[in-house]
Amino acid sequence: MKRWAWWALLVSGALLLAACGPVGNNSSSGGSSNAPTGALRNGGTLTVALADDPDQLDPTLARTLVGRMVFTSICEKLYDINNNLQVVPQLAASMPTISPDGKTVTIKLRQGVKFNDGTDFNAAAVVKSLDRHRTLNGSQRQSELLAVAGEKAVDDSTVQINLKQPFAPLAAVLADRSGMIMSPQQLDKLGDKFGTNPVCVGPYKFAERVAQDRIVVQKSDQYYAKDKVHFDKIVYKPIPDDNIRLANLRSGDIQVADTIQPSDVASVRNDSNLQLITAGSLGYQGISINLNNTKGLYPAPTGKVPGALASDQKVRQAFELSLDRQALNKVVFNGLYEPTCSPIPLNSPFATPALGQCPPHDPNQAKTLLQQAGVKTPVPIELMTDNSPVEARIGQAIQSMAKDGGFAVKLRPVEFAAALDASDAGKYQAFRVGWSGRVDPDGNISNFQLSQGSQNISRAGDKAIDDMILQARTTNDVNQRKQLYGQIIKATQQRDSIIYLYRQKTFIGASKKVGGIQVFADSLIRVAFAGNTAS
């Protein structure tokens, strides 16, 4: 067996986004923090405003970024990432070891750990959760763990994972929801209703949820490092309206605000009572187009979606040519975001120079392609968006640009969780949606581009693309994977089931009275070890 040492090499170096360094005056091994741990007081309640209401709090079924933020407080994983975007052990005791053929992975676990219901965390619990992630009907983790053949408990503190073939992204996958381990007792009790009362290992335990209003978590008396937990309670409040969220931060009704819009960055930075915490992004924002999703994802029947946008690749390429990424960034985001046409950041060790060569904004060429496709113009498109004010501005910009290229875009604003359900069910034509990003590029690609990807809401399918994605998973050679991802992205750009538009930067507003907030390039707000400052 050998230590999975190659992983540290993959995610260091070029992946060290400048904005992911210290966001305040202290950096610890656990990540960037805006106040030294020693300066934090115990007690009190922290209120965090989220940009959307999370979907179900079930690690197997969940898919929202805001849900992941809540999970950072209540559901730990086998691995996590640090401020240098390196995968590090969390519930695991060390990095995995693998057999010479790459198909047997052994993970040693922390000992003396308990779930928040008091039951023991052990290898049997890990096996139960991993098996559920792989096999539960509707699991969002299935394609992430596609390479896993099975798991077994070697002893109470050792898990063996058997792979169908070598799987380079495994450690990174287990640093996200696929690596969250749930209480077997609670799983037996609630089954697929686990998300109504989730129990994991975590600094906080779930207390209550009122839909569209709040999620409350309380400090856990079972947590193995409870001396590092300062607040008695954290309240997560969904406030989709950016202006209301910022107003509540200024008034003190909340202490941490998710997603400060670029137009408000300067005012938050200049407010003597507030701090602005920033980070880069591993993710992307774009438009997903429904090609074959006629009856929903589970199971995965496919059929012809009506309309030229779904049926004709030239029409989708014309739509992309009608969109001006640079203008969108300037007009909607004050030039603070990064236009992109790729799911992989350019400063990733897996990126090739070609990824930065986006199709030009060319409405005249768009009209030419539509003429070649033989479609009547303007081509109608219904674009589903989140119903927030910023999404309204994005939608209006897309609507205006596309008009010059021969398209008539009708906006369909929908509450975010409902929009996700609609996209899963195939009840959409185009969806303005993005992804928060993962340190391994497979996490930004496979779920959405594999024919059977668990979040392939387009139901785009191409065996050649599938084969390249699966091949890129099986090698640890960075250069080989880089070349494969270059080919994959070229092919998916031609298919245009997802039109990548821009990469966000993360701007978080917080009261200066709160320290210990961590924000990395995965866009998560980590407040599990935050506390009020002594001043």
C-alpha positions in Angstrom: 0.0 0.0 0.0 1.1 3.6 -0.6 0.1 6.9 0.8 -2.1 8.9 -1.5 0.6 11.6 -1.6 -0.1 12.6 -5.2 -3.2 14.5 -4.0 -1.3 17.2 -2.2 0.6 17.9 -5.4 -2.6 18.1 -7.4 -4.3 20.7 -5.4 -1.4 22.9 -4.3 0.7 25.1 -6.6 -1.5 26.5 -9.4 -4.7 25.9 -7.5 -3.7 28.3 -4.7 -6.0 31.1 -5.6 -4.7 34.4 -4.3 -8.1 35.2 -2.8 -8.0 32.1 -0.8 -5.2 33.3 1.5 -5.9 34.8 4.9 -9.0 36.9 4.8 -8.1 38.7 8.1 -5.3 38.8 10.5 -4.8 35.1 11.2 -4.3 31.9 9.3 -4.4 28.5 11.0 -4.0 25.0 9.8 -7.8 24.7 9.7 -8.2 27.5 7.2 -8.3 31.3 7.0 -10.0 33.0 9.9 -10.9 36.6 10.6 -9.9 36.5 14.3 -7.5 34.4 16.4 -9.4 31.6 18.2 -8.0 32.8 21.5 -9.9 36.1 21.0 -13.3 34.5 20.8 -15.8 34.4 23.6 -18.2 31.5 24.4 -22.0 31.8 24.3 -24.6 33.7 22.4 -26.4 33.1 19.1 -25.0 33.8 15.6 -27.5 34.6 12.8 -26.4 33.9 9.2 -28.4 35.1 6.2 -28.3 32.7 3.3 -29.0 33.8 -0.3 -31.5 30.9 -0.7 -33.4 28.4 1.3 -31.5 25.1 1.3 -33.1 22.0 -0.1 -33.5 18.9 2.1 -30.8 18.4 4.7 -30.0 14.9 3.6 -26.3 14.5 2.4 -27.4 11.8 0.0 -30.2 13.8 -1.7 -29.0 17.4 -1.2 -27.7 19.6 -4.0 -27.6 23.3 -3.0 -24.6 25.4 -2.0 -26.5 27.0 0.8 -27.3 23.5 2.1 -23.6 22.7 2.1 -23.1 25.8 4.3 -25.5 24.4 6.9 -23.8 21.0 6.7 -20.5 22.5 7.7 -21.9 22.9 11.2 -23.8 19.6 11.6 -22.4 16.9 9.3 -18.6 16.3 9.1 -17.0 14.3 6.3 -14.2 11.8 6.0 -12.1 14.6 4.5 -12.2 18.3 4.2 -10.2 21.0 2.4 -8.1 23.7 4.0 -7.3 27.2 3.0 -4.7 26.0 0.6 -7.3 23.8 -1.1 -5.5 20.7 0.0 -7.6 17.7 1.0 -7.1 16.9 4.7 -8.5 14.3 7.1 -11.6 15.2 9.1 -13.4 12.1 10.4 -10.6 10.0 8.8 -7.5 9.8 10.9 -5.2 10.1 7.9 -5.1 10.3 4.1 -6.1 7.1 2.3 -3.7 4.3 1.3 -4.2 2.5 -2.0 -3.1 -0.9 -3.3 -0.6 -1.1 -6.1 -3.3 -1.7 -8.7 -5.2 1.3 -7.5 -8.4 -0.6 -6.8 -8.4 -1.1 -3.0 -8.5 2.0 -0.8 -8.0 1.8 3.0 -9.1 4.6 5.3 -8.3 4.7 9.0 -10.9 6.5 11.1 -10.8 8.8 14.2 -11.5 6.9 17.4 -13.6 7.9 20.3 -16.0 9.9 18.1 -19.8 9.9 18.6 -22.7 11.0 16.5 -24.9 13.8 17.9 -27.4 11.2 19.1 -24.7 9.6 21.3 -24.1 6.5 19.1 -20.6 5.5 18.2 -18.9 6.6 15.0 -17.2 3.6 13.5 -16.4 1.7 10.3 -19.8 0.1 10.2 -21.5 3.5 10.2 -19.2 4.7 7.4 -20.1 1.6 5.3 -23.8 2.2 5.8 -23.6 5.8 4.7 -21.4 5.2 1.7 -23.6 2.4 0.6 -26.7 4.6 0.9 -25.0 7.4 -1.1 -24.4 4.8 -3.9 -27.7 3.0 -3.9 -30.5 5.1 -2.6 -33.1 5.9 -5.3 -32.7 9.6 -6.3 -29.2 9.9 -4.7 -27.3 12.9 -6.0 -24.1 11.1 -5.0 -24.4 8.1 -7.3 -22.3 9.4 -10.2 -19.7 10.8 -7.8 -19.2 7.3 -6.5 -19.7 5.4 -9.7 -16.3 3.8 -9.5 -17.0 2.3 -6.1 -17.8 -1.4 -6.2 -18.4 -1.8 -2.5 -17.2 -1.1 1.0 -16.4 -3.2 4.1 -15.5 -2.6 7.7 -12.1 -4.3 8.3 -12.4 -3.4 12.0 -14.1 -0.6 14.0 -11.6 2.0 12.9 -10.7 0.8 9.4 -12.8 1.0 6.2 -11.8 -0.7 2.9 -13.3 0.7 -0.3 -13.1 -1.6 -3.4 -13.1 0.2 -6.7 -14.1 -1.0 -10.2 -11.1 0.8 -11.6 -8.6 3.3 -10.2 -10.4 6.5 -9.2 -8.2 9.6 -8.9 -10.8 12.0 -7.4 -11.9 9.7 -4.6 -10.3 11.7 -1.7 -11.8 15.0 -3.1 -15.2 13.3 -3.5 -15.1 12.2 0.1 -14.3 15.8 1.1 -17.9 16.7 0.1 -21.3 15.3 0.7 -20.3 11.8 -0.4 -18.0 11.7 2.6 -20.7 12.8 5.1 -21.4 10.0 7.5 -24.9 9.8 9.0 -26.0 8.2 12.3 -27.1 4.6 11.5 -29.6 4.8 14.3 -31.3 7.8 12.7 -31.1 6.3 9.3 -32.9 3.2 10.5 -35.5 5.4 12.2 -36.2 7.8 9.4 -35.0 6.2 6.2 -35.5 8.5 3.3 -37.0 11.2 5.7 -33.5 11.6 7.3 -33.4 15.2 6.1 -36.3 16.2 8.4 -34.1 15.5 11.4 -30.5 14.9 10.3 -28.0 13.4 12.8 -24.3 13.3 12.0 -21.0 14.0 13.7 -20.7 17.8 14.0 -19.9 20.8 16.2 -23.6 21.6 16.2 -26.7 19.4 16.2 -29.9 20.0 14.2 -32.7 21.6 16.4 -35.5 22.8 14.1 -36.4 24.0 10.6 -39.2 26.3 9.6 -39.5 26.3 5.8 -38.5 29.6 4.1 -37.8 31.1 7.6 -35.0 29.5 9.5 -32.8 26.5 10.3 -31.6 26.3 13.9 -28.6 24.3 15.2 -27.4 24.0 18.7 -23.9 23.3 20.2 -23.3 19.6 20.5 -22.3 18.1 23.8 -21.1 15.0 21.9 -18.6 16.6 19.6 -15.0 15.4 20.0 -13.6 19.0 19.9 -16.4 20.9 21.6 -13.9 23.2 23.4 -13.4 24.8 20.0 -17.1 25.6 19.5 -18.1 29.0 20.9 -21.7 29.9 20.0 -24.5 28.2 21.8 -26.7 28.4 18.7 -26.5 29.3 15.0 -29.6 30.4 13.1 -29.5 30.2 9.3 -32.1 32.5 7.7 -32.9 32.4 4.0 -33.1 36.0 2.7 -33.0 35.8 -1.2 -33.2 39.6 -1.7 -29.7 41.1 -1.7 -30.9 44.5 -0.5 -32.8 43.1 2.4 -30.0 40.8 3.4 -27.5 43.8 3.5 -30.0 46.0 5.4 -30.4 43.3 8.0 -26.6 43.1 8.3 -26.3 46.8 8.8 -29.1 46.8 11.4 -27.5 44.0 13.4 -30.4 41.6 12.9 -28.0 39.2 11.3 -24.2 39.0 11.8 -23.1 37.2 8.6 -24.5 37.8 5.1 -24.0 35.4 2.2 -23.3 36.9 -1.2 -22.7 40.6 -1.1 -23.3 41.8 -4.7 -20.4 43.5 -6.5 -22.4 46.7 -6.5 -22.4 46.7 -2.7 -18.8 45.6 -2.2 -17.3 49.1 -1.7 -20.0 50.3 0.7 -19.5 47.2 2.9 -15.7 47.6 2.8 -16.1 51.2 3.9 -18.6 50.5 6.8 -16.7 50.9 10.1 -19.0 48.3 11.7 -18.6 45.6 9.0 -15.9 43.5 7.4 -15.8 42.2 3.9 -14.5 38.6 3.5 -13.5 37.6 0.0 -12.4 34.4 -1.8 -12.0 33.2 -5.4 -14.2 30.5 -6.9 -13.7 26.9 -8.2 -17.2 26.9 -9.7 -19.0 28.4 -12.6 -22.3 30.0 -13.5 -24.1 29.4 -16.8 -27.2 28.2 -18.6 -28.2 24.6 -18.7 -30.3 23.6 -21.7 -32.8 20.7 -21.7 -32.0 18.3 -24.5 -33.7 15.0 -23.6 -35.1 15.3 -20.1 -38.8 14.7 -20.8 -39.9 12.7 -17.7 -37.4 13.4 -15.0 -34.1 12.0 -13.8 -35.1 9.0 -11.7 -35.1 6.6 -13.5 -33.6 8.2 -16.5 -35.9 7.9 -19.5 -35.1 10.2 -22.4 -37.1 11.7 -25.2 -37.1 14.5 -27.6 -37.6 17.9 -26.0 -39.6 20.1 -28.4 -38.1 23.1 -30.0 -35.1 24.0 -32.1 -32.9 24.8 -29.1 -33.0 21.2 -27.9 -32.9 19.5 -31.3 -30.2 21.5 -33.2 -26.7 22.0 -32.0 -26.3 25.0 -34.4 -29.2 26.8 -32.7 -27.5 26.3 -29.3 -24.2 27.6 -30.7 -26.0 30.6 -32.1 -27.5 31.3 -28.7 -24.0 31.2 -27.2 -22.6 33.6 -29.8 -25.4 36.0 -29.1 -24.2 36.4 -25.4 -21.5 38.8 -24.5 -19.7 37.5 -21.4 -17.6 40.6 -21.0 -20.6 42.9 -21.1 -22.5 40.8 -18.7 -19.7 41.0 -16.2 -19.3 44.7 -16.6 -23.0 45.6 -16.6 -24.3 43.2 -13.9 -21.2 42.6 -11.7 -19.2 45.9 -12.0 -16.4 43.9 -13.7 -15.6 42.0 -10.5 -16.3 38.5 -11.8 -14.4 36.4 -14.4 -16.0 35.6 -17.8 -15.5 32.0 -18.6 -16.5 29.2 -21.0 -15.1 26.3 -19.0 -15.9 24.4 -15.8 -12.2 24.4 -14.8 -10.6 27.6 -13.5 -7.7 28.7 -15.6 -5.3 28.6 -12.6 -6.0 24.9 -12.0 -3.1 22.5 -12.7 -5.6 20.7 -15.0 -6.3 23.7 -17.2 -5.0 24.1 -20.7 -4.5 27.5 -22.4 -7.3 26.7 -24.9 -9.8 26.8 -22.0 -9.5 30.6 -22.0 -10.4 30.9 -25.7 -14.1 31.5 -25.5 -16.4 31.8 -28.6 -16.6 35.6 -29.4 -19.7 37.6 -29.0 -20.9 37.6 -32.6 -24.7 38.2 -33.1 -24.2 38.3 -36.9 -22.7 34.9 -37.0 -25.5 33.7 -34.6 -28.0 34.8 -37.3 -26.1 33.0 -40.0 -26.2 29.8 -38.0 -29.9 30.2 -37.4 -30.4 30.7 -41.2 -28.3 27.5 -41.8 -30.4 25.6 -39.3 -33.5 26.7 -41.3 -35.4 28.0 -38.2 -37.9 30.8 -38.1 -36.6 33.9 -36.2 -36.8 35.1 -33.5 -36.3 31.7 -31.9 -38.4 31.5 -28.7 -36.6 30.5 -25.5 -38.0 30.3 -22.0 -35.3 30.9 -19.5 -36.0 29.8 -15.9 -34.2 31.8 -13.3 -34.0 32.1 -9.5 -36.5 34.8 -8.4 -33.9 37.0 -6.8 -33.2 40.6 -7.9 -29.7 39.8 -9.2 -31.1 37.0 -11.3 -33.7 39.3 -12.7 -30.8 41.6 -13.8 -28.9 38.7 -15.3 -32.0 37.5 -17.1 -32.7 40.9 -18.5 -29.2 41.2 -19.8 -29.4 37.8 -21.5 -32.8 38.7 -22.9 -31.4 41.9 -24.4 -28.2 40.4 -25.9 -30.0 37.3 -27.3 -32.5 39.6 -29.2 -29.6 40.9 -31.3 -28.7 37.3 -32.3 -32.2 36.3 -33.4 -33.7 35.0 -30.1 -36.8 36.0 -28.1 -36.1 35.1 -24.5 -39.0 34.9 -22.1 -38.0 35.0 -18.4 -39.6 32.6 -15.9 -38.6 33.5 -12.3 -39.1 30.7 -9.8 -38.1 30.2 -6.2 -34.8 28.5 -6.2 -35.6 25.1 -4.6 -38.7 24.9 -6.8 -36.6 25.7 -9.8 -34.3 22.8 -8.9 -37.3 20.4 -8.7 -38.6 21.7 -12.0 -35.2 21.1 -13.7 -34.9 17.6 -12.3 -38.4 16.9 -13.6 -37.5 18.2 -17.1 -40.1 21.0 -16.8 -37.9 23.7 -18.3 -36.3 24.7 -21.6 -33.2 26.6 -20.3 -32.1 27.2 -16.7 -29.8 30.0 -15.5 -27.9 28.0 -12.8 -24.4 27.3 -11.7 -22.1 25.2 -9.5 -20.0 26.1 -6.5 -17.0 24.1 -7.7 -14.7 21.3 -6.4 -10.9 21.0 -6.1 -10.8 18.1 -8.5 -12.1 18.9 -12.0 -14.1 15.7 -12.1 -16.4 17.2 -9.5 -17.2 20.1 -11.9 -17.8 17.9 -14.9 -19.0 14.3 -14.4 -22.3 14.9 -12.6 -23.4 17.3 -15.3 -21.9 15.8 -18.5 -21.9 12.0 -18.1 -25.0 10.5 -19.7 -26.1 9.1 -16.4 -24.7 12.0 -14.3 -26.9 12.5 -11.2 -27.2 16.2 -12.0 -27.3 16.0 -15.8 -30.6 17.8 -16.0 -30.2 18.2 -19.7 -29.9 14.5 -20.2 -27.2 15.1 -22.7 -25.6 11.9 -23.7 -22.5 11.0 -25.8 -20.5 7.8 -25.4 -17.3 9.4 -26.6 -17.6 12.1 -24.0 -18.5 9.6 -21.3 -15.5 7.5 -22.2 -13.1 10.5 -21.9 -14.6 11.5 -18.5 -14.2 7.9 -17.2 -10.7 7.6 -18.5 -9.7 10.9 -16.8 -10.9 9.4 -13.5 -8.6 6.4 -13.7 -5.1 8.0 -13.9 -3.1 9.9 -11.3 -1.0 11.5 -14.0 -1.7 15.3 -13.9 -0.5 15.9 -17.5 -2.6 13.1 -18.9 -5.6 14.2 -17.0 -5.0 17.8 -18.2 -5.0 16.7 -21.9 -8.1 14.6 -21.4 -10.0 17.5 -19.8 -9.0 19.8 -22.6 -10.6 17.3 -25.1 -13.6 16.8 -22.8 -14.3 20.6 -22.6 -13.8 21.1 -26.3 -16.4 18.4 -27.0 -18.9 19.6 -24.4 -18.5 23.2 -25.7 -19.6 21.9 -29.1 -22.6 20.1 -27.6 -23.6 23.2 -25.5 -25.9 21.4 -23.1 -24.3 23.9 -20.6 -23.2 27.3 -21.8 -20.6 28.5 -19.2 -20.8 32.3 -18.7 -18.8 33.5 -15.7 -17.0 32.6 -12.5 -18.0 34.4 -9.4 -15.9 35.8 -6.6 -17.2 35.2 -3.1 -18.0 38.4 -1.1 -19.2 37.8 2.4 -20.3 40.6 4.8 -20.0 40.2 8.6 -20.1 42.2 11.7 -16.7 43.1 13.1 -17.9 41.7 16.4 -17.7 38.1 15.0 -14.4 36.3 14.4 -13.3 32.9 13.2 -15.3 32.9 10.0 -13.7 30.8 7.3 -14.2 31.3 3.5 -12.3 29.3 0.9 -12.6 29.1 -2.9 -15.3 26.4 -2.5 -17.6 29.3 -1.7 -18.7 27.9 1.7 -19.2 30.1 4.7 -17.7 28.1 7.6 -18.9 29.4 11.0 -18.8 26.3 13.1 -15.8 27.6 15.1 -16.7 31.3 14.9 -17.4 33.3 18.0 -18.0 36.8 19.3 -14.8 38.8 19.8 -13.7 39.9 23.2 -13.9 43.6 22.3 
